[in-house]
Amino acid sequence: MDANQYCQNKVAASGSSFYYSILFLPKPRRQAITALYAFCREVDDIADECADPNTARVKLAWWRNEVINLFENKPQHPVSKALTSAIKDYQLDEALFHEIIDGMEMDLEQNRYADFKELHLYCYRVASVVGQLSAEIFGYTERQTLKYAHDLGLAFQLTNIIRDVGEDARRGRIYLPLDELAKFNVSETDILHGHETENVKKLLEFQIDRAQQTYDRALDALPQADRHTQRTGLMMAAIYRTLLAEISRDGCEKVLNQRISLTPLRKFWLVWKTWVFT
């Protein structure tokens, strides 16, 4: 199996909405963004699946060294090999790959966030940075597009946090800011034990509203000149915003005990519609 096929398999196995949004890209950009996503999956899986934090730290340290190897044109891992041409073709910044690993290391050090400012740093590292790297691969003409990519990445991560709140709680993690739990009179126990209360509903409605406002801010920042090249991000935004609407419609407190998702057919329809009309 060659490096690009390895990355393709990694993406397909994840079942992510990302898979649908890249279908219409030209092959070189599709392979580059697939390799970037595979890198994110590799390091994220370490933080999520390693029961021993020390083992996870060792593996992330290996990846940090592998990033150095990659930028010295000495990659060892299939994902790094697949990224080699993307690094050269799209002038990707080495420091941003280290930022992603920094974000994964945060998952090993803390499982609570005191306030949104603290959470924002985590979201920046694991999502906004990915958005900025993606924007480089898709191509842009105006620097303002990087602001759009930053905010869109943040919106995606806020959506993931809402969708996965129950799954994260079962791992002992709460990404919802603790001062906001207090504001809505929700305890950590309510989240950890899946109590579907009216206060939890109000807390999650607040989270959904903030995520939707972040999407609005991102899309308002995207220059008209770059809308065509940035269509892949707009496709993902269409999927994720529809998912938020579904969560809200079904009773957002239900995410504590079930995973709400869109069907593959619906995702493809949203992607196709965005591609045609953007």
Steps between C-alpha positions, in 0.01 A plus 500: 500500500642840406495804727202672337291183516585464869367852562191435289422190705552693823251765393243250372518297821428808712151543354548876518298763315838612369498205257198635312625858482823417313348284225491782245853629552766461228717197574816683624304711749284203600810292577658787693195567718451126554858470625446795735184345637674163542774674701235650727334162542831330586582741783140534620463123527800493732336743742164319480604137501814470713392399851844582642577874480875435510478271197295765322764764577771277355299446182427871461869574556575258217260690275654831601837366388339362185376849412861616520601209275223592258621857460856374460371273221567182702147367569456150639125455550264454201306812602819706511603367161162596358537849647839560338368637172230702677764672715688605187204581276303708751779636724348359819643633827685251722404690816130433436556124503666534840201707617270209412712265710496758782122480492503121525737526796247726673261203501758308702546779753145618566142382463325816619503861377434782744362745246464561128834679475672182617292285266571736211873423516424128473264558207757720327764230517290202395268670250572862403856409407366218282265749337791730417707216353197390298453852363858492376432174315173620348658828390413865567578848374416714805650472848154549652427143393729377778274676753206316348691170523593564863140570604357218291736254670385633837135456400565140391663419833218659699260284301705189576495585870120530498449184296744295710417635847362165618778292346764730651329483839524121492876549463499731801539816288291816508584757233212732587648792701446448872399862563220450246383186678476708816316778315226254400504317835629178344737279699784287366298201621212601273734479200692193608184301578291622207228682690267644234372794703352833394814677622719274289278578201544874556878456536523311172273749322750766607784293353310452172429871475868584544601244236246642253627853565854376435391357164339834416818686591713264293282519191475878525881516499543295180579733208282450195813451290589184692156338540555274200835358611379463861187302407618191688480685831160637405383145432607390845332805649175400329522152651596618848241778518230254395621264772470779759145566382419129539644492851297807595179366343524156662560642849862593541529340845467162326864521385592394854377149431493455123702604199304707252625488141392554141460218249767463229239584234407824675863598537560438130196708408624793711847472346366483144264793553778715644736407216245590234378827650828645632 
